Amino acid sequence: MSEGAVGFAVFVGLCIALAAGAHYFLRRFFLASLLSALASTALFQIIAALYIGYFDPFWPIAVMFSAPIALGISLLVGLLLWISWASRKKGPFR
């Protein structure tokens, strides 16, 4: 795997983990999606800065492109969790 593919895999895994946690603990669907997208984007930029030793000078552009991807992943994870909870009649979406 190339370094870019590993970075994307880390980003997607981070988005899925934070989205699942946010949707589990927060009742509002879109608030949980938005907060997890912002948190995963910011945390990924911090992890990347720790990895390379400095903040990339183009980090604002990276945030502009990664935030919508993180929001899409968070919405998808939230929808899947909502369907799972609705089918079992358990969880925060009663």
Residue pairs with C-beta under 8 A, 6 or more apart in sequence:
1 9
7 48
10 44
10 47
11 40
11 44
11 66
11 69
11 70
12 73
14 40
14 43
14 44
14 47
15 36
15 37
15 40
15 69
15 70
15 73
15 74
15 77
16 73
16 77
18 36
18 39
18 40
18 43
18 74
19 32
19 33
19 36
19 37
19 40
19 73
19 74
19 77
19 78
20 77
20 81
21 36
22 32
22 33
22 35
22 36
22 39
22 74
23 29
23 32
23 33
23 36
23 74
23 77
23 78
23 81
23 82
24 81
24 91
24 92
25 32
26 32
26 35
26 92
27 92
27 93
29 78
29 82
29 93
32 74
32 78
33 71
33 74
33 75
33 78
34 71
34 74
36 70
36 74
37 67
37 70
37 71
37 73
37 74
38 67
38 70
40 70
40 74
41 63
41 66
41 67
41 70
42 63
44 66
45 55
45 59
45 62
45 63
48 56
48 62
49 55
49 56
49 59
56 62
81 91
82 93
84 91
85 91
85 92
85 93
86 93
